[in-house]
Amino acid sequence: NGVTQRRWLHCCFPEVSNLLTKIKGDNKWVSDLSLLDNLLSQKSSQDIEEIFLQFYDAKFKAKQRLVLWVKNNCNIDISAPFLFDIQVKRINEYKRQLMNIFYCVYRYFQIKNLNDKDKMTIVKRVSFFGDKTGPGNDIAKKIIQLIHQVGSIINNDNETNQYFKIV
């Protein structure tokens, strides 16, 4: 709501912002996102490969920042190589958070039913929920409670928590 891509990218993802500024030679793209059109069209394939490696490194550093924040603020240990599935949206009974937590329960039982060999092949994932609701929305409050309860069960199950966590 009112946050532009360039502000999000520049302020919240400084690693990639710095990479884009380096590629473009200045930071004018921050106020004119169209300057990023055809960003790599003038680059050689070797340069493009190097840029993608730098992008991966920047993304991984940002994930490491989030891992540290989660440890310090939520006391949950997660791993940066996991796939991060992040959903931040005001909770209402008609929003997607309820479907997402049902999916988390489904995924949990899928992992529980796998043998150890098959568990090694699944994509390790962390599902993040960032939500709030109005004081009179009792159904949404129950959804938040459900998210916390499911997260507690999944995060404390030693059989599955090395493959899947909820924050």
C-alpha positions in Angstrom: 0.0 0.0 0.0 1.9 3.0 -1.3 5.3 1.3 -1.3 6.9 1.4 -4.8 9.2 -1.3 -6.1 12.1 1.0 -6.3 11.7 2.1 -2.6 11.3 -1.5 -1.5 14.3 -2.6 -3.6 16.5 0.4 -2.6 15.6 0.6 1.1 14.9 -3.0 2.1 17.2 -4.9 -0.3 20.5 -2.9 -0.2 22.5 -5.8 -1.5 20.6 -5.9 -4.8 20.3 -2.1 -4.9 24.0 -1.8 -4.8 24.4 -4.3 -7.5 22.0 -2.5 -9.8 23.7 0.8 -9.2 27.0 -0.9 -10.0 25.6 -2.3 -13.3 23.9 1.0 -14.3 26.9 3.2 -13.2 24.6 5.5 -11.1 21.5 5.3 -8.9 19.1 7.3 -11.1 17.1 4.1 -11.5 15.9 4.6 -7.8 13.6 7.4 -9.0 13.0 6.1 -12.5 12.5 2.3 -12.5 12.2 2.3 -16.3 15.9 2.8 -16.5 16.2 -0.9 -15.6 14.5 -1.9 -18.8 16.9 -4.0 -21.0 19.3 -4.0 -18.1 21.5 -6.8 -19.5 21.0 -6.2 -23.2 24.4 -4.6 -23.7 26.3 -7.2 -21.6 28.2 -10.2 -22.9 27.2 -13.7 -21.8 30.3 -13.8 -19.5 29.3 -10.5 -17.9 25.7 -11.7 -17.5 26.9 -14.9 -15.8 29.0 -12.8 -13.4 26.0 -10.6 -12.7 23.8 -13.6 -11.9 26.5 -14.9 -9.5 26.6 -11.5 -7.8 22.8 -11.4 -7.6 22.7 -14.9 -6.0 25.3 -13.8 -3.5 23.3 -10.6 -2.7 20.1 -12.6 -2.3 21.8 -15.1 0.0 23.2 -12.3 2.2 19.7 -10.8 2.5 18.4 -14.2 3.5 21.2 -14.5 6.1 20.0 -11.1 7.6 16.5 -12.5 7.8 17.7 -15.7 9.4 19.5 -13.6 12.1 16.5 -11.4 12.6 14.2 -14.5 13.1 16.7 -16.0 15.6 16.9 -12.8 17.6 13.2 -11.8 17.5 11.3 -15.1 17.3 13.9 -17.5 18.8 13.5 -19.9 15.8 16.5 -21.4 14.1 16.1 -21.5 10.3 18.6 -22.0 7.5 19.3 -19.6 4.7 19.5 -22.3 2.0 15.8 -23.2 2.7 13.2 -21.8 0.2 11.5 -18.9 1.9 7.7 -18.7 1.4 6.7 -15.3 2.8 3.2 -14.0 3.1 2.5 -10.7 4.8 -1.1 -9.5 4.6 -3.8 -8.3 7.0 -5.7 -11.3 8.3 -9.3 -11.7 7.3 -11.2 -15.0 7.0 -11.4 -14.6 3.3 -7.7 -14.0 2.8 -5.1 -16.6 1.7 -3.5 -17.1 5.1 -6.0 -19.7 6.1 -5.4 -21.7 2.9 -1.7 -21.3 3.4 -1.7 -22.7 6.9 -3.9 -25.6 5.7 -1.2 -26.2 3.0 1.4 -26.2 5.8 -0.5 -28.9 7.7 -0.7 -30.9 4.4 3.0 -30.5 3.8 3.8 -31.5 7.4 1.9 -34.8 7.0 3.5 -35.4 3.6 6.9 -35.1 5.2 5.9 -37.3 8.2 4.9 -40.0 5.8 8.1 -40.0 3.7 10.9 -42.5 4.3 14.4 -41.1 5.2 15.7 -41.5 1.6 12.8 -39.6 0.1 13.0 -36.8 2.8 16.5 -36.0 1.5 15.1 -35.1 -2.0 12.4 -32.6 -0.9 12.8 -28.9 -1.1 13.5 -27.6 2.4 11.1 -24.7 3.1 10.3 -22.0 5.7 6.8 -20.5 5.6 6.6 -17.0 7.0 3.4 -15.4 8.2 3.3 -11.7 9.0 -0.2 -10.6 10.0 -2.4 -8.6 12.1 -6.2 -8.0 12.3 -8.7 -5.7 13.7 -9.7 -5.9 17.4 -13.2 -7.1 16.6 -12.4 -9.7 14.0 -12.7 -12.9 16.1 -12.4 -15.3 13.2 -9.1 -13.7 12.1 -7.8 -13.9 15.7 -8.6 -17.7 15.6 -6.7 -18.0 12.3 -3.7 -16.3 14.0 -4.0 -18.7 16.9 -4.1 -21.6 14.4 -1.0 -20.4 12.7 0.9 -20.2 16.0 -0.3 -23.6 17.1 0.5 -25.3 13.8 3.9 -23.6 13.8 4.6 -24.8 17.3 3.9 -28.4 16.4 5.9 -28.3 13.2 8.9 -26.4 14.6 9.1 -28.8 17.6 8.9 -32.0 15.7 12.4 -33.3 15.3 11.3 -35.7 12.6 10.2 -32.9 10.2 11.7 -29.6 11.4 14.9 -30.1 9.5 12.9 -30.0 6.3 10.1 -27.5 7.1 9.5 -24.7 9.6 6.9 -21.9 10.2 7.7 -18.4 11.4 
